[in-house]
Each structure stands twice: as C-alpha cells, then as structure tokens.
Amino acid sequence: MAKAKLTAVKVRNLGPGMHGDGDGLWLHVVTAERRNWLYRYQRHGKARAMGLGGFPAVSLADARDKAEAARKLLCRRH
C-alpha cells in the first residue's frame, strides 16, 4: 500500500470534496454529516467506484481494510 495521506483527525475535519488516502481509497465529503468511503479503480478501461460505507460507521482503518479486500478480489477476478 502507498503511504496513506489521511489521518483520523483529518477525516473528521475535511471540507466538501473528494479526498484521497492512496491506493484508490477516497473519502467523498458532501456535508459535515455526509461522508462516504469509495474505492476507485479501472476495469476494462472504464473508471469504476465501489462504495465502502459511510463515516463514522466505517472508520479510516476499516475503510483501508475494505479497500485492500476489494483490491485482492479484483486481482483474482482479472
């Protein structure tokens, strides 16, 4: 995994937008209350995104674990 860019404190305080953690893991902040984890990847030349759950129900550590599991699953299917 590439060096992570986000911390638990940053995740709580980030403003609206897409914020990358590395290796395809992104936090999509819509509002202070709506924050969703996404795993972004390419499949057959098309950009795709897989939802991993909302923050704070899914923590940064959990999102990293889910993104790693998704990477492994996609590698096996390729």
Secondary structure, DSSP 8 states (H G I E B T S, - for coil): -------HHHHHH--SEEEEEETTEEEEESSSS-EEEEEEEEETTEEEEEEEEEETTS-HHHHHHHHHHHHHHHHHH-
